[in-house]
Amino acid sequence: MLVGWMVSSRLKSKFHEYSQTPLTKDLTGAEIARLMLADNNIRDVQVTCVEGQLTDHYNPATRTVNLSEAVYHGRNAAATAVAAHECGHAVQHANAYSMLEFRSAMVPIQNVSGTILNVVLMAMMFGAFAVRGLFSMQTALLVIIACYAVFALFSLVTLPVEFDASRRALAWIESRGIVTRAEHDMAKDALKWAAMTYVVAAIGAITTLLYYVMMYLGVRRSD
């Protein structure tokens, strides 16, 4: 949690820093996004503005690139990096990028796992004796491990998806001449710290999974 907070704070700091430098091309994040989509012959994806800070995301279900207000209207290296990155996901979708398709297929499985996990944890917290009457602690821990295994796998699959989107974004803004060398370096650094948040999330998911695996092995030995 501490490392996650530190990385998140660093990301916000970098985004604020790189938001202070006007983009030489004087293009907004929204204009950058529409230009990148057009260059990749993607005509059925809309660019929209959403509330919040760092709430930018691509929604494959609605085929929309959703940019936060600071990115949508921003004319700086940070806005350029984030807008191009989210369009990188749209390009992945259009090209049927295998890892993105795998992650999308895992979404309903992860949602079901989350529901099951909540039920089991609530039962253990408020009705431990009742739960023991229904199934053993070992069984409960096995269910928890299975759910966290899904979360860990989803987090690991997310990593190549995010890194690939950043790679596509940086390659495009450089080849299109959108940024200067200094602006490219700022965009690259901003995306690096954004990617680190996913790395921390993956480490956290794996650590939690291992914690419950060790707990399960301890219960087995005690029995």
N, C-alpha and C positions, 0 to 999 in steps of 0.2 A: 504493500500500500504506500509506503514511504517513497520507494523508487518510482512508483507510478505517479505520485504527486509531484515529485521532482521533475520528471520528464514532461508532465503536463504543464508545469509552470515554465519550464524552459521553452516549450513549444509556443506558449502564449507570449513569452518575452521576445522570441525570435520573430513571431508574426507581427508584433507591435513594432519592433525595430525595422523590419523590412517594409512595413506599411508607410514609413515616413519618407521613403525615397520614391519620388514620382517616376513612373515608367517613361523611358525616352520616347516610345511609340505613342504614348498618351491614349492607350486603349483600356477600357474597363474590363473587369473580369467577365462580365456578360458578353462583351464583344469578342474577347479572347475565346470564350467557350463556343460561341456560334461560328467563329472562323475556323476553329479546329474541327468542329463537327462537319462543316462544309468541305473542308480539305480532305476529309475521310469519307466523303459521299454519304454522310448520315443525314437524312432529311426528315426522319420521323421522330426525332428526339427534341423536346422542348427545353429551354433554359428558363428556370423560374427563380424567384427570390423568396427566401424563407427567413423567418425570424431566428434570432439567437446568434451566439458567437461560436465559430468553428463547427457549425451544424451542417456543413456542406456534405452532400452525398449524391450518388447516382442511384435512382430507383429503376431497376430493370422491369418491374411490373407495370409501372406507368410510363416508362421510357422518358424520364425527365432528369435533367441535371439540375439539382437544387443547390443554389448558392446562397450563403448567408449574406446579409445586407452589406457588410464590409467588403466581401469578395465581389459581389454582384456589381457594386458601384465603384469599387476600388480601382485606382490607376497606378499600381505599384507592383513590385516584384512578388510580394507575398500573394496578392490577389491573382496575379498571373499564374503562379505555381499551383495554387489550389484549384483554380478554374480548369486549367489544363489537365491536372491530375484527375478530376472527376470526369472530364471528357475522355480520359484514358480508359476509364471503366466502360464508357459507352462504346468506345472502339473495340474493347475486349468483347463486349456483348455482340456487336455487329459481326465480329470475326469468329464468334463461337469459341472463345478462349476456354480451353478445357477446365482450368482451375476455377474460373469464375462460374462455369456451369456446375461444377462439383459443389462449390460453396452454396450456390443457389438451391441445389437439390437437397443440401443439408439443413436449410433453414427450417422447414416444417419438422424435421427430426429433432432439431435443437429446441424448437418451441415445445414439442411434446415432452422432451427430456426435462425442460425447465418446469413444466407443470407437475410431472411425476416427482421431481426432486423437492419441490415446495410441499407437496402433500406428505411425503415421507419425513421431511425435516420437521414439519409442523406436528405430525403425529408423534415423533420422537420427543419433541419439546414439551408438548402438553398432554400426551397420553402414553408415556413410555411403557407403563404396565399393560395397557390395552394392546399396544403394538406387540409386546412380547407374547401376548396371548394369541395374536394372529400369525405372527411369523417371528423367527429368531433375529437377534441382533446381527448375526452373520448375513442373513438374507437382506436385511435393511441396508447394511453396508455394501453388499454386492450391487444393490439397486443404485445406491449413491455413486459407487465407483463407475457403473455403466453410464450414468448421466454425465458425470464429470469427464469421462472418456470422450463422450460426444462433444462436450464443450472444448476440450483440449484439441481434438482433431479439427474442429471448426476454426479455432484460433490459429492452428498451424497452417491450414489451407488458406486462411486469410493473408498470411505473410507473402507468398508469391504473387497473389492477386494485387496487393497494394504496391509491392516493389515493381511489378511489371507496369502498373498504371503510371507510376512516377517515371519509369524509364521512357515510356511512350511520350509522356508530357514533356520531359526535358529534351528529348530528341526532336520533337516537333517545334517547340519554341525556338530552338537553336537553328534548325534547318530553315524555318520560316523567317528568321531574322527579326523575331519579335523582341528579343532582348539583347543588350550589350553583354560583354564578357562578365562585367561586374554584376549585372542584373541576373545573369544566368547562375553565377555562383551563389547569389542570395536565394534564388528560387530553389536551387539544389539543396542548400542548407536547410531551408524551411521544410522541404519535403522529407529530408533525412530525419528531422525531429518529429515530424508527423508519423513517419514509419516506426519510429522508436516506441510510440504509444502502443502499437500493435505487437511489437516484440515483447514489451513488458506484460501485455495482456496474455500473450501466449505462455510466457514463463510463469505467470500467476496461475493460469489454468492447469499447467502441468504440475506445478508445486502442490496445488490443492488436490489433484488426482493422486499424487504420491502420498500425501498426508493420509487420505482415506484408505489407500492400499496398505500402508503401514499399520493403520488402526485395525483393519480387517485381519492382518496377519497376527497382530497382538491378541485379538479376541480368539482366533483359532487356537493359538498356543495355550491360552488360559483355559480353554474348554478341554 
